[in-house]
């Protein structure tokens, strides 16, 4: 079996992650996954045996027009940025207060360069928070670079300077959810016995060109000893290293899973998926609404003439139905505009979707027992923990384990900790207040930064009108949806305008 092969669980989670990431990013990324969305059902004509040339040509023309109509359908839609703004808000709540940290001296290098590429501890923590909030899965491998090999194939003893160099210090290597293939356990313990990680390495082809190649990093216990292997895309083993920590081989894989439910290798429920799914449905409704507005906003012109030849001679370029068009008609000829009746059902459903998105966003920071008595809250504290608070605790616990492995590689006892903020102002707000705030943030009425103001003063905002206007102008986000009454009035107004213009043209 290929090392690159994934199972059905991975593929299912990949689809959920893809939709959630697109909803966070916005319309540009959503348009890349429209195959996951219910497309407009414009008929496609299929050729069949015995079809005349004229019928075949007509069918091809209809197919081309319908293909263009599908493209226009998606292009007209406006994205309501509820998922992205909620994602930013949740991260802002965690970082509204700096983490508490105690780093032992030999591990202080992590503060400035934890992953070996210049990303410090705080940056690694921020990335971990962002990924777990977004897709409920992230991983970090603690890896100790091996010492150089001499001509005899033996590893040389590092000098004092090399021992103090960042090149030979343990590194925290980050892996996104998409890179973490299905882990394996032997069924005799809860520990993970094998983890396959996708890595892309850039190899230089010539002086000016580089080529990206896919590899599998295989972390595996063989005979109870940890091996770090690298395999190419042809399932050929490139290297097999047995890391040593404090003079001994490792009996566990130093890879830390991070999740929204817990830090196990099992998949967690994506906190933002339900909101993202509602957001994608809202976008489809907006496309339906604007497609409907486009067609019922344009009347169909029907012309009735007594003598077609006379009309064709008087109008050699055909009928001109533009607002300032000029046509010549006979005395008894007439023109009518057929206008499709407007409907406000779609905009009304969009408003209901927006209410649902507000509720979904608020639930991520609301404890389940928010309306219970104080005694009940104490009894049911663990069961009622909000998704965001649980994420904060999980990441804090995961970092504690990373410090333990890092210290082990350096021959130290771990005493380090990095505790993320888990005290949110929403802990003391009612669900109604949280819903109101989410509505203001998602609806583009207040900028996302107001959550930090809430955390400081327990108010919706302390920004003055000009500051709010400036922040909204900088964000430049588009909203969607209108009330049923406004949609109906707008459609009637458009229809009346078309009739007036048509009457003027007929005169």
C-alpha positions in Angstrom: 0.0 0.0 0.0 1.3 3.5 -0.9 2.4 5.6 2.0 0.5 8.5 0.4 -2.8 6.7 0.6 -5.5 8.3 2.8 -8.6 6.7 4.2 -12.3 7.7 4.0 -12.2 9.6 7.3 -9.4 11.8 6.0 -11.2 12.5 2.8 -14.4 13.4 4.6 -12.6 15.7 7.0 -10.7 17.2 4.0 -14.0 18.3 2.4 -15.2 19.8 5.7 -11.9 21.7 6.0 -12.0 22.9 2.5 -15.4 24.4 2.9 -14.6 26.0 6.2 -11.3 27.5 4.9 -13.1 28.9 1.9 -15.8 30.5 4.0 -13.1 32.1 6.2 -11.2 33.5 3.2 -14.2 34.9 1.3 -15.7 34.8 -2.1 -12.4 34.4 -4.0 -11.8 31.0 -2.4 -15.5 30.1 -2.3 -15.7 30.3 -6.1 -13.0 27.5 -6.2 -15.3 25.1 -4.4 -18.6 25.8 -6.2 -18.8 22.1 -7.1 -19.7 21.5 -3.4 -22.6 23.9 -3.7 -26.0 23.5 -5.4 -25.6 25.0 -8.8 -28.5 26.5 -10.8 -30.3 23.9 -12.8 -30.0 25.3 -16.3 -30.9 22.6 -18.9 -28.1 21.0 -20.9 -29.1 19.5 -24.3 -27.5 16.2 -25.1 -27.1 15.2 -28.8 -28.9 12.0 -29.8 -28.9 9.8 -32.9 -31.0 11.1 -35.7 -30.9 14.7 -34.5 -31.1 17.2 -37.4 -28.2 19.7 -38.0 -30.5 22.6 -37.2 -31.6 21.0 -33.9 -28.0 20.2 -33.0 -26.9 23.7 -33.7 -29.7 25.1 -31.6 -28.9 22.8 -28.8 -25.2 23.9 -28.8 -26.2 27.5 -28.8 -28.4 26.9 -25.8 -25.7 25.0 -24.0 -23.3 27.9 -24.6 -25.8 30.5 -23.3 -26.6 28.4 -20.2 -22.8 28.0 -19.4 -22.5 31.7 -19.6 -25.5 32.1 -17.4 -24.0 29.8 -14.7 -20.8 31.9 -14.7 -22.8 35.1 -14.3 -24.9 33.4 -11.6 -21.8 33.0 -9.4 -20.3 36.3 -10.4 -23.3 38.3 -9.3 -23.3 36.9 -5.8 -22.1 39.0 -2.8 -20.3 37.3 0.0 -21.5 38.0 3.6 -18.3 37.7 5.7 -19.8 36.1 8.8 -17.4 33.2 9.1 -14.2 35.2 8.5 -15.2 37.9 11.0 -16.2 35.3 13.6 -12.8 33.5 13.1 -10.9 36.8 13.6 -13.1 37.6 16.6 -12.4 34.3 18.3 -8.6 34.6 17.8 -8.8 38.2 19.1 -10.5 37.0 22.3 -7.7 34.5 23.0 -5.0 37.2 22.4 -6.8 40.1 24.2 -4.6 39.1 27.1 -1.0 38.0 26.7 -0.1 34.4 27.8 1.5 33.7 31.1 4.9 32.1 30.6 7.8 30.6 32.5 10.6 29.4 30.3 13.6 27.7 31.8 17.0 29.2 30.7 18.1 26.4 28.3 14.7 26.7 26.4 14.7 30.5 26.1 15.9 30.2 22.5 12.3 29.1 21.7 11.1 32.6 22.4 12.9 34.0 19.3 13.2 30.9 17.1 11.1 27.9 18.0 10.7 26.2 14.6 14.2 26.8 13.2 13.0 29.3 10.6 12.8 32.4 12.8 9.3 32.0 14.1 9.2 32.6 17.8 7.1 30.9 20.5 4.3 33.5 20.3 4.1 33.2 16.5 3.9 29.4 16.8 1.2 29.7 19.4 -0.8 32.2 17.2 -0.6 29.8 14.3 -1.7 26.9 16.4 -4.7 28.9 17.8 -5.7 30.0 14.3 -5.6 26.5 12.8 -7.4 24.8 15.7 -10.2 27.5 15.6 -10.4 27.1 11.8 -10.2 23.4 11.2 -9.8 21.8 14.7 -6.5 20.0 13.9 -2.8 20.9 14.0 0.4 19.1 14.8 3.9 20.0 16.0 6.9 17.6 15.9 9.8 18.1 18.3 12.9 17.2 16.3 16.5 17.2 17.3 18.9 17.6 14.4 21.5 14.8 14.3 25.2 15.5 14.5 27.3 15.3 11.4 28.6 12.0 10.1 32.4 11.5 9.5 34.1 9.7 6.6 33.8 6.4 8.5 30.0 6.8 8.7 30.1 7.5 12.4 28.5 10.6 14.0 31.0 13.0 15.4 30.9 14.6 18.8 29.6 18.1 18.7 31.9 20.9 19.9 30.9 23.3 22.7 30.2 26.0 20.0 28.0 23.5 18.0 26.1 22.5 21.2 25.2 26.1 21.7 24.3 26.8 18.1 20.7 27.0 17.1 21.5 24.6 14.2 21.7 21.7 16.7 18.9 22.7 19.1 15.5 20.9 19.2 13.0 22.5 16.7 9.2 22.6 16.8 8.2 21.6 13.2 4.6 22.7 12.3 2.1 20.6 10.3 -1.3 21.7 9.1 -4.2 19.3 9.2 -4.0 18.6 5.5 -0.4 17.3 6.0 -1.3 14.9 8.7 -2.4 11.6 7.2 -4.2 8.9 9.1 -2.3 7.9 12.3 -2.1 4.2 13.4 -2.3 2.5 16.8 -1.6 -1.2 17.5 -4.8 -1.5 19.5 -2.9 -2.4 22.7 -2.5 1.1 23.9 -3.9 4.6 23.4 -0.5 5.8 22.1 0.1 6.4 18.4 2.5 4.0 16.8 2.8 5.6 13.4 2.2 9.0 11.9 2.6 9.9 8.2 3.2 13.5 7.4 3.2 15.1 3.9 6.1 17.4 3.2 7.0 19.4 0.1 10.7 20.0 -0.5 12.0 22.4 -3.2 14.9 20.9 -5.1 17.0 23.0 -7.5 16.9 21.8 -11.1 19.3 24.4 -12.5 20.6 27.9 -11.9 17.1 29.5 -12.3 14.5 26.7 -11.6 13.3 24.9 -8.6 11.0 21.9 -8.5 8.6 21.0 -5.6 8.6 17.3 -4.7 6.3 15.5 -2.3 7.8 13.3 0.5 6.3 11.4 3.4 7.8 11.9 6.9 7.1 8.6 8.6 7.3 8.7 12.4 7.1 5.1 13.6 7.8 2.9 16.7 9.8 -0.2 15.7 10.4 -2.6 18.5 9.3 0.1 20.9 12.0 2.5 19.6 11.1 5.8 17.8 12.3 6.1 14.1 12.1 9.2 12.0 12.0 8.2 8.3 11.8 10.0 5.0 10.2 8.4 1.9 9.9 9.8 -1.6 6.8 9.8 -3.8 7.8 6.3 -5.1 7.7 4.8 -1.6 11.5 4.6 -1.5 13.1 5.1 1.8 15.5 8.1 1.8 16.6 8.1 5.4 16.0 6.4 8.7 17.1 8.2 11.9 16.8 7.0 15.5 16.8 10.2 17.6 18.5 10.1 21.0 17.4 12.2 23.9 19.5 12.4 27.1 21.6 9.5 25.9 18.7 7.2 25.3 16.3 6.4 22.4 12.7 7.5 22.6 9.9 5.1 23.5 7.2 7.5 22.1 6.7 9.7 19.1 7.4 13.3 20.1 4.5 14.6 17.9 1.8 16.7 19.6 -1.7 16.7 18.2 -3.9 19.8 18.8 -7.6 19.6 18.5 -10.8 21.4 19.4 -12.3 18.6 21.4 -9.0 17.2 22.8 -5.4 16.7 21.8 -5.8 13.1 20.6 -5.1 11.7 17.1 -8.9 11.5 16.7 -10.6 14.1 14.5 -12.4 16.8 16.5 -15.6 18.5 15.4 -14.8 21.7 13.4 -16.1 24.6 15.5 -16.7 26.8 12.6 -18.1 24.3 10.1 -21.8 24.8 10.9 -21.4 28.6 10.6 -19.4 28.1 7.4 -22.1 25.8 6.0 -24.8 28.4 6.8 -22.6 31.1 5.2 -22.2 29.1 2.0 -26.0 28.6 1.9 -26.5 32.3 2.4 -24.2 32.9 -0.6 -26.2 30.6 -2.8 -29.4 32.5 -1.8 -27.7 35.8 -2.6 -26.8 34.4 -6.1 -30.4 33.2 -6.5 -31.7 36.6 -5.5 -29.4 38.6 -7.8 -30.1 36.2 -10.7 -33.8 36.7 -10.0 -33.4 40.5 -9.9 -31.4 40.5 -13.1 -34.1 38.7 -15.0 -37.3 40.1 -13.5 -35.6 43.6 -13.7 -35.4 43.3 -17.4 -38.8 43.3 -19.3 -39.3 41.2 -22.4 -40.3 43.4 -25.4 -43.1 42.0 -27.6 -44.0 43.7 -30.9 -47.2 43.1 -32.9 -47.1 44.4 -36.5 -49.7 44.1 -39.2 -47.1 44.0 -42.1 -43.8 42.4 -41.3 -42.2 43.5 -44.6 -43.1 47.1 -44.0 -41.7 47.0 -40.5 -38.5 45.4 -41.7 -38.1 48.0 -44.4 -38.7 50.9 -41.9 -36.3 49.3 -39.4 -33.4 47.7 -41.4 -31.3 47.1 -38.3 -34.0 45.3 -36.4 -35.9 46.3 -33.3 -34.1 48.7 -30.9 -35.3 48.1 -27.4 -32.9 50.3 -25.6 -34.0 53.2 -23.4 -33.3 55.7 -26.2 -34.1 53.3 -29.1 -35.9 54.6 -32.2 -38.3 52.4 -34.2 -40.9 53.2 -36.8 -44.3 51.5 -36.4 -47.5 51.4 -38.4 -50.7 53.0 -37.2 -52.2 49.8 -35.8 -48.9 48.2 -34.6 -48.3 47.9 -30.9 -45.6 47.1 -28.3 -45.9 45.5 -24.9 -43.4 44.9 -22.1 -43.8 41.6 -20.2 -42.4 42.0 -16.6 -41.7 39.1 -14.3 -43.3 39.7 -10.9 -40.8 40.3 -8.1 -40.6 38.2 -5.0 -39.2 38.9 -1.6 -39.0 35.3 -0.4 -35.3 34.9 -1.1 -34.2 38.1 0.7 -36.4 37.1 3.7 -34.7 33.7 3.9 -31.3 35.4 3.7 -32.2 37.5 6.8 -33.2 34.4 8.6 -29.8 32.8 7.6 -28.0 35.8 9.0 -29.8 35.4 12.3 -28.8 31.7 12.4 -25.1 32.7 11.7 -25.2 35.1 14.6 -26.4 32.3 16.9 -23.8 29.9 15.6 -21.0 32.4 16.2 -22.2 33.2 19.7 -22.5 29.6 20.7 -18.7 29.2 20.2 -18.0 31.5 23.2 -21.1 30.7 25.3 -21.0 28.1 28.0 -23.9 25.7 27.7 -25.2 26.5 31.2 -25.1 30.3 30.8 -28.7 30.6 32.2 -28.2 28.1 35.1 -27.7 29.0 38.8 -24.2 29.5 40.2 -24.4 26.1 42.0 -25.4 24.3 38.8 -22.5 26.0 36.9 -20.0 24.7 39.4 -21.4 21.1 39.2 -21.4 21.0 35.4 -18.4 23.2 34.7 -16.5 20.7 32.5 -19.5 19.7 30.4 -20.5 23.3 29.8 -17.1 24.7 28.7 -17.4 26.8 25.6 -15.6 25.6 22.4 -13.2 28.6 22.5 -12.2 28.0 26.2 -11.6 24.3 25.5 -9.3 25.2 22.6 -7.3 27.5 24.8 -6.9 24.8 27.5 -6.0 22.2 24.9 -3.2 24.3 23.4 -1.8 25.2 26.8 -1.7 21.5 27.7 -0.1 20.6 24.3 2.6 23.2 24.7 3.4 21.8 28.1 4.2 18.4 26.5 6.3 20.1 23.8 8.4 21.7 26.5 8.8 18.3 28.1 10.2 16.7 24.9 12.4 19.7 24.2 13.9 19.6 27.7 14.4 15.8 27.3 16.4 16.3 24.2 18.6 18.8 26.1 19.0 16.6 29.1 16.9 18.8 31.3 13.8 18.4 33.6 10.9 20.4 32.2 9.7 23.3 34.3 8.4 25.5 31.4 4.9 26.6 30.7 3.0 28.8 28.3 -0.6 29.4 29.4 -3.0 31.0 26.9 -5.7 33.3 28.0 -9.0 31.5 28.8 -10.8 34.3 30.8 -13.1 35.9 28.3 -15.5 38.8 28.9 -18.2 36.6 27.4 -18.1 34.5 30.6 -20.0 37.2 32.4 -22.3 38.3 29.5 -25.7 37.0 28.9 -26.4 35.0 25.7 -28.5 37.9 24.5 -25.6 40.3 24.8 -23.3 37.9 23.1 -25.8 37.5 20.2 -26.1 41.3 19.9 -22.3 41.7 19.7 -21.9 38.9 17.1 -24.7 40.5 15.1 -22.9 43.8 15.1 -19.5 42.2 14.1 -20.9 39.8 11.5 -23.2 42.5 10.0 -20.3 44.9 9.4 -21.9 47.4 11.8 -18.9 47.3 14.2 -15.4 46.2 13.3 -13.9 43.1 14.8 -11.5 45.0 17.0 -14.4 46.1 19.2 -14.2 42.7 20.9 -11.0 43.9 22.6 -12.8 47.0 23.7 -15.5 44.7 25.2 -12.8 42.8 27.0 -11.4 45.9 28.6 -14.6 47.7 29.5 -17.5 45.1 29.2 -19.2 47.4 26.7 -20.0 46.8 23.1 -17.5 49.6 22.1 -15.9 52.8 23.4 -15.0 54.0 19.9 -16.5 57.2 18.8 -18.5 57.5 15.5 -15.5 58.7 13.5 -13.3 55.8 14.7 -16.0 53.3 13.8 -16.5 54.8 10.4 -12.7 54.8 9.7 -12.4 51.1 10.8 -15.3 50.1 8.6 -13.9 52.0 5.7 -10.6 50.2 6.1 -12.2 46.8 6.2 -14.2 47.5 3.0 -16.4 44.4 3.4 -19.7 43.9 1.5 -22.8 42.7 3.2 -25.8 40.9 1.6 -29.5 40.6 2.0 -32.4 43.0 2.1 -35.9 42.9 3.6 -38.8 41.5 1.7 -40.6 44.9 1.7 -37.6 46.7 0.3 -37.0 44.0 -2.4 -40.7 44.2 -3.5 -40.7 48.0 -3.6 -37.4 48.0 -5.6 -38.8 45.5 -8.1 -42.0 47.4 -8.6 -40.1 50.6 -9.0 -37.9 49.0 -11.7 -40.9 47.6 -13.5 -42.6 51.0 -13.5 -39.5 52.7 -14.8 -39.3 50.2 -17.7 -42.9 50.8 -18.6 -42.5 54.5 -18.7 -39.4 54.2 -20.9 -41.2 51.8 -23.2 -44.1 54.2 -23.5 -41.8 57.1 -24.4 -40.1 54.9 -27.0 -43.4 53.9 -28.6 -44.5 57.5 -28.8 
